[in-house]
Amino acid sequence: MTLSAKPDSPRKSPITGGTGFRPPSLSPLQLSILLAGVAAIALVWITTLQRITFERAQAVTAAMRSNANLALAFEQQVTRTLKEAEQIAAFARQEYLRDGRRLDLRHWVEQRIIRDGAFTILSIVDENGDIVTSTQGASRVNYADRDFFAKQRDSREDSLYLDRPVLGRISGQWRIPMSLRIRKPDGGFGGVVVLSVDPANLAHLHGRTDLGPTDMLEIAGLDGILRSRLIGTRSTYGLDQGKHAWNLRQATQPEGAFVDDGGSIDGVTRIISYRTMAGYPLMITVGSDYAEVLRPAQQRRTSYLLIASGVTAALAGLIALFLFLSLRQRAATEALEANEALFRATFHQAAMGIARIAPDGRFLEVNEKLCRMLGYDAPELLERTLFDLADPGDRDGARAFLKARLAAHFLGPPPEVEKTYRRRDGGVLWVCEALSIVRNAAGLPDFLVAVVQDITARKDLETRLAHDALHDALTGLPNRIMFQDRCARALESANRHDGLAAVLYLDLDGFKEINDSYGHAMGDILLQQVAGRLEHCVRAGSEDTVSRFGGDEFGIVLSGLDSPEGCERVALTILDALTQPFDLADGIQVRISASIGAAIHPRHGQDPDALVAHADAAMYAAKHSGKNRFRWEPLPGPAEDRNVSTSRS
């Protein structure tokens, strides 16, 4: 190697005429090595920064998806609450139109005709705004100046109206009034039925208790007025929030997700997902603390930057070492040996499984981590191919994937795929696999490098979460969401085959007394045993579905019925099964019964909601007529009435 000037030889500058040091010139090979090293360092940092950006975006996307699912669940809960309120109001209106001022709503509470604790007050208000009757007893309060009263008086719509939060004149506390118009027989305005709900309770999602201290759950009207907002454990309601970003977006986009800086509320940046409720002028908004969502990604970012810095330092050192050795005319083979040693150390000490694979799928070399993951010794694994680790039915697909991967000229990081391997003991190992192709001087595939990460724990968690989302945690029965899906399928099948389908709505008689006497633990055991008996009562070999709605209420979908008598036989079987004694823990034996309501498609409705509503009404009719009974809804004539008692001594 020849230097253009000796280090101690001064040289005049062509510009200034002074002297200076001229660095040694690099040969084309040395210059190529230097540029390749710089490119490798740049690639490391580009890959690291891309990974950091990807994980941040992935965390935000996952949070948006989670918030959207939570908003949907909250919408379903609020919709159920409003529908229950509408049913109660409609029932109260019907009774008021029949009985007039003789109606005693307080007596309803005492007789448990009104059981939903979500509604604090139910009142009948006449056309002058005066209270006729209320669950809170007699009152001289006048509601003529309330917005909901004016709204119902001036409108002829027969729908539930959800007003903004107001200070209750009976309770003296903040409440959200919900009202339904009373129409006189002549069509004139006859007053309103008004219920109230605590705005703090409206924003609580049942079964969801992991809201962070700065996470947000909100329900607001399309009029811009906040009905209820829950941030951590703090409740807010009644504010005008028309200037919030999600309210402004909702005017043109009914649902969406974005990152909000929180300037309109409390300055906390949140990942927002919102959706407009179907059938009601309301919108649901869910917000997750942006910093908390990105905290795991930020922690990994630090690790990635440290690794990238270490790799950069290593690459820079190798380049400097190579140039130093080449300038001193050291053999280039020493640098290759150093690189080989670094590769071997990385290969065998890596925290992930690594294998060198021939183009035909044979294992050429495997590291210890991969052997431990698969349960093989290295010699055993080298006698197998990549396809031997796949299930027999997936081997053709694995060969096709490898062939396509070898044919592709992919630039950049290798794509990652999630797949399963079969361990030596027959167990399934979920992995995230990246296949890199090493080509020879002619550009043909020489071998492949597979980097494998064990993701079995994450896949198992995803499977459990998917199951829990559709099943009741206590009994293991399908929950209401899965019940709606099975009911819709049953109705679709009935329509397609011109057949029948039915819904049974079941409420246990005497459960509350047992729960109060022996405690919730015994009540849970009783509910689990009831669930087991119900599953044995449905028709063997059928697509019938038993579901728990919550508390001591259950729903059953009967699919492919030949006649209504088939539904009745199942109901009678259930009544008989539930009257048999239940043996709880510690030698406790109890007896209960059930009140069952039924609705059949297509006679009682064409959609799941209609059938459930009819079956629910029939169940209440059975309970009020003496319990331990089965009834159809709407109630038919005496010849069709099914009142059955299976009480045993």
C-alpha positions in Angstrom: 0.0 0.0 0.0 1.4 3.4 -1.0 0.6 6.6 0.7 0.5 9.8 -1.2 2.5 11.7 1.4 4.4 10.8 4.5 2.9 11.9 7.8 5.9 14.0 8.6 6.3 15.6 5.1 4.8 19.1 4.8 3.0 19.9 1.6 2.0 23.2 0.2 -1.6 24.0 -0.2 -2.5 24.9 -3.8 -5.0 27.5 -2.6 -3.3 29.1 0.4 0.2 28.3 -0.3 0.6 26.9 3.2 1.5 23.5 4.3 -0.8 20.7 5.7 -1.3 17.0 6.1 -2.6 15.0 3.2 -4.6 11.9 4.3 -3.8 8.6 2.6 -5.8 7.7 -0.5 -8.0 4.7 -0.5 -8.0 2.0 -3.0 -11.3 1.1 -4.8 -11.7 -2.0 -2.6 -11.1 -0.1 0.6 -13.5 2.7 -0.5 -16.1 0.1 -1.3 -15.6 -1.5 2.2 -16.0 1.9 3.8 -19.1 2.8 1.9 -20.6 -0.6 2.5 -20.0 -0.2 6.3 -21.6 3.2 6.2 -24.5 1.8 4.3 -24.8 -1.1 6.8 -24.9 1.4 9.7 -27.5 3.4 7.9 -29.5 0.3 7.3 -29.3 -0.6 11.0 -30.6 2.8 12.0 -33.2 2.9 9.3 -34.5 -0.6 10.3 -34.4 0.4 14.0 -36.3 3.6 13.4 -38.8 1.9 11.1 -39.3 -0.7 13.8 -39.8 1.9 16.5 -42.2 3.8 14.2 -44.1 0.6 13.3 -44.5 -0.4 16.9 -45.8 3.0 17.9 -48.2 3.0 15.0 -49.2 -0.6 15.9 -49.8 0.3 19.5 -52.0 3.3 18.5 -53.9 1.1 16.0 -54.4 -1.6 18.6 -55.6 1.0 21.1 -58.0 2.4 18.5 -59.4 -1.0 17.8 -59.7 -1.8 21.5 -61.4 1.5 22.1 -63.8 0.9 19.1 -64.7 -2.4 20.6 -65.3 -0.9 24.0 -67.4 1.9 22.4 -69.5 -0.8 20.7 -70.0 -2.6 24.0 -70.8 0.6 25.8 -73.3 1.5 23.0 -75.0 -1.9 23.4 -75.2 -1.4 27.2 -76.7 2.1 26.8 -79.1 0.9 24.2 -80.3 -1.8 26.5 -80.7 0.7 29.3 -82.7 3.1 27.0 -84.8 0.2 25.6 -85.6 -1.0 29.1 -86.5 2.6 30.1 -88.7 2.8 27.0 -90.4 -0.5 27.9 -91.0 0.6 31.4 -92.3 4.0 30.3 -94.6 2.5 27.6 -96.0 0.0 30.2 -96.6 2.8 32.7 -98.3 4.9 30.0 -100.5 2.0 29.1 -101.5 1.5 32.7 -102.1 5.2 33.2 -104.3 5.4 30.1 -106.3 2.5 31.5 -106.5 3.4 35.2 -106.0 7.1 35.1 -105.2 8.8 38.4 -105.9 5.6 40.3 -102.5 4.3 39.2 -100.1 4.0 42.1 -96.5 3.8 40.9 -95.1 3.5 44.5 -97.1 0.3 44.8 -95.3 -1.0 41.7 -92.0 -0.6 43.5 -93.2 -2.4 46.6 -94.6 -5.2 44.4 -91.3 -5.4 42.4 -93.1 -4.8 39.1 -90.3 -2.2 38.5 -87.1 -4.0 39.2 -84.4 -2.2 37.3 -82.3 -0.2 39.7 -80.8 1.9 37.0 -83.8 4.3 37.1 -84.1 6.3 40.3 -87.6 7.8 39.8 -90.6 7.1 37.6 -93.4 9.6 37.4 -96.6 10.3 35.5 -97.0 14.1 34.6 -100.3 15.4 33.3 -100.7 17.9 30.5 -100.2 20.9 32.9 -96.9 19.6 34.1 -98.2 18.4 37.5 -97.1 15.0 38.9 -100.0 12.6 39.0 -98.2 9.7 40.6 -94.5 8.8 41.2 -92.4 6.1 42.7 -91.3 8.7 45.2 -94.9 9.2 46.5 -97.1 12.3 46.3 -95.4 15.6 45.2 -96.5 19.1 44.2 -93.6 19.5 41.8 -94.5 21.0 38.4 -92.4 20.1 35.3 -94.1 22.4 32.8 -90.9 24.5 32.4 -88.6 21.5 31.8 -87.1 21.1 28.3 -88.3 17.5 28.1 -91.9 18.5 28.8 -91.9 21.2 26.1 -90.2 18.8 23.7 -92.9 16.1 24.2 -95.7 18.6 24.2 -94.7 20.2 20.9 -93.8 16.9 19.2 -96.0 14.1 18.0 -93.2 11.5 17.9 -93.8 8.4 20.0 -90.2 7.9 21.1 -88.1 8.1 24.2 -86.4 11.5 24.7 -83.1 11.7 26.6 -82.7 15.3 28.0 -79.6 17.0 29.3 -78.7 16.5 33.0 -80.8 18.7 35.4 -81.0 19.1 39.2 -83.9 16.9 40.3 -86.7 18.7 42.0 -87.7 15.6 44.0 -84.3 14.0 44.6 -82.3 17.3 44.8 -79.5 15.5 42.9 -78.3 15.7 39.3 -80.3 13.4 37.1 -80.8 12.8 33.3 -84.6 12.8 32.5 -86.0 10.3 30.0 -89.5 11.0 28.8 -92.2 9.4 26.7 -95.3 11.3 25.4 -98.8 10.4 26.6 -101.3 10.7 23.8 -105.0 11.1 24.7 -107.6 9.0 22.9 -108.5 12.1 20.8 -104.9 12.5 19.8 -104.2 15.5 22.0 -101.3 15.9 24.5 -102.0 14.1 27.7 -98.7 14.6 29.6 -95.5 12.6 29.8 -94.0 9.5 31.5 -90.6 10.6 32.9 -87.8 8.5 34.3 -84.5 9.6 35.6 -81.1 8.0 35.7 -78.0 9.0 37.6 -75.5 10.5 35.0 -72.6 9.0 37.0 -74.0 5.5 36.5 -74.7 6.1 32.8 -71.0 6.2 32.0 -70.1 3.1 33.9 -69.6 0.0 31.7 -70.7 -3.1 33.5 -67.9 -5.7 33.7 -65.2 -3.1 32.8 -63.2 -2.0 35.8 -59.7 -1.4 34.3 -60.1 2.2 33.2 -56.8 4.0 33.9 -56.8 7.3 35.9 -56.8 9.3 32.7 -58.8 7.1 30.4 -62.1 8.5 29.3 -65.6 7.0 28.7 -68.2 9.5 27.5 -71.8 9.7 26.3 -73.0 12.9 24.7 -76.0 14.1 22.7 -75.7 15.2 19.1 -76.9 18.6 20.4 -73.4 19.1 21.9 -74.5 18.6 25.5 -72.6 16.1 27.6 -74.8 13.5 29.3 -72.0 11.8 31.3 -68.3 11.5 31.2 -66.1 9.3 33.3 -62.3 10.0 33.5 -60.8 7.4 35.8 -63.2 7.6 38.7 -64.2 11.3 38.2 -67.7 11.9 36.7 -68.7 15.1 34.7 -72.0 15.9 33.1 -74.2 18.6 31.7 -71.4 20.6 29.9 -71.7 22.1 26.4 -68.9 20.3 24.5 -69.7 21.2 20.9 -66.1 22.3 20.4 -64.5 19.0 21.2 -62.7 17.5 18.2 -64.8 14.3 18.2 -68.1 16.3 18.3 -66.9 18.4 15.3 -65.8 15.2 13.4 -69.1 13.5 14.1 -71.0 16.0 12.0 -69.4 14.6 8.8 -68.2 11.2 10.0 -70.5 9.1 12.2 -67.7 7.1 13.7 -63.9 7.2 13.7 -60.7 7.3 15.6 -57.8 9.8 16.0 -55.2 11.2 18.5 -56.4 14.2 20.4 -54.2 16.6 22.3 -56.7 17.0 25.1 -56.7 20.8 24.9 -60.5 21.0 25.1 -60.7 19.0 28.3 -57.7 18.6 30.6 -54.5 18.7 28.4 -54.1 14.9 28.4 -53.3 13.5 24.9 -55.6 10.6 24.2 -56.3 8.0 21.5 -60.0 8.7 20.8 -62.5 6.3 19.3 -66.1 7.5 18.8 -69.3 6.2 17.3 -72.9 7.5 16.8 -75.5 5.4 18.5 -78.0 3.7 16.1 -81.6 4.9 16.8 -80.7 7.6 19.3 -79.2 11.1 18.9 -76.3 10.2 21.1 -72.6 9.5 20.5 -70.2 7.3 22.5 -66.5 8.3 22.9 -63.7 6.3 24.5 -60.3 7.7 25.1 -57.0 6.0 26.2 -54.1 7.9 27.6 -51.6 8.2 24.7 -48.6 8.1 27.0 -49.8 4.9 28.8 -50.6 3.2 25.5 -47.1 3.9 24.1 -45.3 3.2 27.4 -44.3 -0.4 26.4 -43.3 0.7 22.9 -41.2 3.5 24.5 -39.5 1.0 26.7 -38.7 -1.2 23.7 -37.5 1.9 21.9 -34.8 2.4 24.4 -33.7 -1.3 24.0 -33.7 -0.9 20.2 -31.6 2.2 20.3 -29.1 0.6 22.6 -28.9 -2.4 20.3 -28.5 -0.2 17.3 -25.8 1.8 19.0 -24.0 -1.4 19.9 -24.3 -2.7 16.4 -23.1 0.7 15.0 -20.2 0.6 17.4 -19.3 -2.9 16.3 -19.6 -2.2 12.6 -17.6 1.0 13.0 -14.9 -0.9 14.9 -14.8 -3.6 12.2 -14.5 -1.1 9.5 -11.7 0.8 11.3 -10.0 -2.5 12.0 -10.2 -3.6 8.4 -8.8 -0.3 7.1 -6.0 -0.4 9.7 -5.1 -3.9 8.8 -5.3 -3.3 5.0 -3.1 -0.1 5.4 -0.6 -2.3 7.2 -0.9 -4.9 4.5 -2.4 -7.5 6.9 -4.2 -10.4 5.3 -7.8 -9.8 4.4 -8.5 -13.3 5.7 -8.1 -12.1 9.3 -11.1 -9.8 8.9 -13.1 -12.6 7.5 -12.2 -14.9 10.4 -13.2 -12.1 12.8 -16.6 -11.7 11.1 -17.1 -15.5 11.1 -16.4 -15.6 14.8 -18.9 -12.8 15.5 -21.5 -14.7 13.4 -20.9 -17.9 15.3 -21.2 -16.1 18.7 -24.4 -14.4 17.5 -25.8 -17.6 16.0 -25.4 -19.8 19.1 -26.1 -17.2 21.8 -29.1 -15.6 20.2 -32.3 -15.4 22.3 -34.3 -16.6 19.3 -34.2 -19.8 17.3 -32.0 -19.6 14.2 -31.5 -22.2 11.4 -29.6 -22.4 8.1 -31.7 -24.2 5.6 -31.0 -25.6 2.2 -33.2 -24.6 -0.7 -34.9 -28.1 -0.6 -35.9 -27.6 3.0 -33.2 -29.6 4.7 -31.7 -28.2 8.0 -28.0 -27.5 7.5 -27.3 -25.9 10.9 -29.5 -25.1 14.0 -28.7 -23.2 17.2 -29.4 -24.4 20.7 -32.4 -22.1 21.2 -34.3 -23.7 18.3 -33.5 -27.2 19.5 -34.9 -26.3 23.0 -38.0 -24.7 21.4 -38.8 -27.9 19.4 -37.6 -30.5 21.9 -35.0 -32.1 19.6 -31.3 -32.7 19.9 -29.3 -31.0 17.2 -28.4 -34.3 15.3 -32.1 -35.3 15.3 -33.2 -32.0 13.9 -30.5 -32.1 11.2 -32.0 -35.3 9.9 -35.3 -33.6 9.3 -36.6 -31.0 6.9 -38.6 -27.8 7.4 -41.7 -29.5 6.1 -41.4 -32.3 8.8 -42.2 -29.7 11.4 -45.5 -28.9 9.8 -48.8 -30.8 10.2 -49.4 -33.4 7.5 -52.2 -31.3 5.9 -50.0 -28.2 5.8 -46.9 -29.6 4.2 -47.9 -28.9 0.6 -48.6 -25.3 1.6 -45.2 -25.1 3.3 -43.5 -26.3 0.2 -45.4 -23.8 -2.0 -44.5 -21.0 0.4 -40.8 -21.9 0.3 -40.8 -22.1 -3.5 -42.5 -18.7 -3.8 -40.0 -17.2 -1.3 -37.0 -18.5 -3.2 -38.4 -17.1 -6.5 -39.1 -13.7 -5.1 -36.4 -11.0 -5.3 -37.3 -9.2 -2.1 -35.3 -6.1 -1.0 -35.4 -5.0 2.6 -36.1 -6.9 5.8 -37.6 -10.3 5.3 -41.4 -10.6 5.8 -42.5 -12.2 9.1 -45.2 -14.9 9.1 -47.0 -16.5 12.0 -47.3 -20.3 11.7 -47.3 -23.5 13.8 -44.5 -26.1 14.2 -45.0 -29.5 15.7 -42.7 -30.2 18.6 -41.1 -33.6 19.2 -43.8 -34.4 21.8 -46.6 -33.6 19.4 -47.4 -30.3 21.0 -48.1 -27.2 18.9 -45.6 -24.4 18.9 -46.7 -21.0 17.5 -43.8 -19.0 16.0 -43.1 -15.8 14.2 -40.8 -16.8 11.4 -38.6 -14.6 9.1 -36.8 -16.3 6.2 -33.8 -14.5 4.6 -32.3 -15.8 1.4 -28.5 -15.9 0.9 -27.6 -16.0 -2.8 -24.3 -17.0 -4.4 -22.2 -14.9 -6.9 -24.5 -16.0 -9.7 -27.6 -14.7 -7.8 -29.0 -18.1 -7.2 -30.3 -19.1 -3.7 -27.4 -20.7 -1.7 -29.3 -21.2 1.6 -31.9 -19.6 3.8 -31.6 -18.2 7.3 -34.7 -18.7 9.4 -35.2 -16.6 12.6 -37.9 -18.0 14.8 -39.6 -16.4 17.8 -41.9 -18.4 20.2 -45.3 -16.6 20.3 -47.3 -19.5 21.8 -48.2 -17.6 25.0 -49.5 -14.7 23.0 -51.6 -17.0 20.8 -53.0 -18.8 23.8 -54.0 -15.5 25.3 -55.7 -14.3 22.1 -57.7 -17.6 22.1 -58.8 -17.2 25.7 -59.8 -13.5 25.1 -61.8 -14.5 22.1 -63.6 -17.2 24.1 -64.2 -14.8 27.1 -65.7 -12.2 24.8 -68.6 -14.5 23.8 -69.2 -16.5 26.9 -70.4 -15.9 30.5 -67.5 -16.0 32.9 -69.5 -17.8 35.7 -71.3 -20.6 33.8 -69.4 -20.8 30.6 -72.6 -20.4 28.6 -72.8 -18.2 25.6 -73.4 -14.6 26.6 -76.0 -12.2 25.1 -73.8 -11.2 22.2 -73.4 -14.8 21.1 -77.1 -15.4 21.8 -78.0 -12.7 19.4 -75.8 -14.2 16.7 -77.2 -17.8 17.2 -80.7 -16.4 17.2 -80.1 -14.5 13.9 -78.7 -17.8 12.4 -81.8 -19.7 13.6 -84.1 -17.2 12.1 -82.2 -17.2 8.8 -82.4 -21.0 8.7 -86.1 -20.9 9.5 -86.7 -18.4 6.7 -84.7 -20.4 4.2 -86.4 -23.7 5.0 -89.9 -22.2 5.7 -89.7 -23.6 9.3 -90.0 -22.4 12.8 -87.7 -21.1 15.5 -88.4 -20.0 19.1 -86.9 -18.1 22.0 -87.4 -19.0 25.6 -86.8 -16.3 28.3 -86.3 -17.8 31.7 -86.1 -16.2 35.1 -85.5 -18.2 38.3 -88.1 -18.1 41.1 -86.7 -17.9 44.6 -83.0 -17.4 43.6 -82.7 -14.1 45.4 -83.8 -15.6 48.7 -81.2 -18.4 48.4 -78.6 -15.9 47.4 -79.4 -13.7 50.4 -79.6 -16.6 52.8 -76.5 -18.6 51.8 -74.3 -15.9 50.2 -73.2 -15.1 46.7 -70.8 -18.1 46.6 -73.7 -20.5 47.0 -75.7 -18.5 44.5 -72.9 -18.8 42.0 -72.8 -22.6 42.5 -76.6 -22.7 42.0 -76.4 -20.8 38.8 -73.7 -23.1 37.5 -75.9 -26.2 38.3 -78.9 -24.5 36.6 -76.8 -23.9 33.5 -75.8 -27.6 33.4 -79.4 -28.7 33.7 -80.5 -26.3 31.0 -77.9 -27.7 28.6 -79.3 -31.2 29.2 -82.9 -30.1 28.6 -82.4 -28.9 25.0 -82.8 -31.3 22.2 -79.9 -33.7 21.6 -78.2 -33.3 18.2 -79.9 -29.9 17.5 -78.5 -26.4 17.1 -80.3 -25.2 20.3 -78.3 -22.6 22.3 -78.5 -22.0 26.0 -77.3 -18.5 27.1 -77.0 -16.5 30.3 -78.2 -12.9 30.1 -77.1 -11.9 33.5 -78.2 -12.4 37.1 -80.7 -15.3 37.2 -82.0 -14.7 33.7 -81.3 -17.2 30.8 -82.3 -17.3 27.2 -82.6 -20.3 24.9 -82.8 -20.4 21.1 -84.7 -23.4 19.6 -83.8 -23.9 16.0 -85.4 -26.1 13.3 -88.8 -26.7 15.1 -91.5 -28.7 13.4 -94.3 -27.2 15.4 -94.9 -25.0 18.5 -95.5 -28.1 20.6 -91.7 -28.8 20.2 -91.0 -25.5 22.0 -93.6 -26.3 24.7 -92.0 -29.7 25.3 -88.6 -28.2 25.9 -90.1 -25.6 28.3 -92.0 -28.3 30.3 -88.8 -30.3 30.5 -87.0 -27.3 31.9 -89.7 -26.6 34.5 -89.6 -30.3 35.6 -85.8 -30.3 35.7 -85.5 -27.1 37.7 -88.0 -28.2 40.4 -85.7 -31.1 41.4 -83.5 -30.4 44.5 -80.1 -28.8 44.0 -77.3 -30.0 46.2 -74.9 -27.2 47.0 -71.7 -27.3 48.9 -71.5 -28.2 52.6 -74.6 -30.4 52.4 -77.0 -27.5 51.6 -80.0 -28.6 49.5 -82.3 -26.0 48.0 -85.3 -25.9 45.7 -86.2 -23.3 43.1 -88.5 -23.0 40.1 -88.6 -20.9 37.0 -91.0 -18.6 35.1 -90.6 -19.1 31.3 -91.9 -17.0 28.5 -91.8 -18.0 24.8 -92.0 -16.4 21.4 -92.0 -18.2 18.1 -90.8 -17.1 14.7 -92.5 -16.0 12.4 -95.6 -15.5 14.5 -94.2 -13.2 17.1 -91.5 -11.4 15.1 -89.0 -11.5 12.3 -85.9 -10.4 14.2 -84.1 -11.5 17.4 -84.9 -8.3 19.3 -88.6 -8.7 18.7 -88.6 -12.4 19.8 -86.7 -11.6 22.9 -89.0 -8.7 23.8 -92.1 -10.9 23.4 -90.5 -13.8 25.3 -89.5 -11.4 28.1 -93.0 -10.0 28.3 -94.4 -13.6 28.4 -92.0 -14.5 31.2 -93.2 -11.5 33.3 -96.8 -12.6 32.7 -96.0 -16.1 33.9 -94.2 -14.8 37.0 -97.1 -12.4 37.9 -99.6 -15.2 37.4 -98.1 -17.4 40.0 -94.5 -18.4 39.0 -93.3 -21.9 38.0 -95.2 -21.4 34.7 -94.7 -21.2 31.0 -96.5 -18.8 28.7 -96.5 -17.6 25.1 -96.4 -13.9 24.2 -98.5 -12.2 23.0 -100.9 -14.0 25.3 -103.3 -16.1 23.2 -106.8 -17.2 24.0 -107.7 -19.7 26.7 -107.3 -22.7 24.4 -103.7 -21.7 23.7 -102.7 -20.6 27.2 -99.9 -22.7 28.7 -99.8 -22.4 32.4 -97.9 -25.3 33.9 -96.9 -26.0 37.5 -94.3 -28.6 38.3 -93.9 -27.9 42.0 -93.1 -31.0 44.0 -93.5 -31.7 47.7 
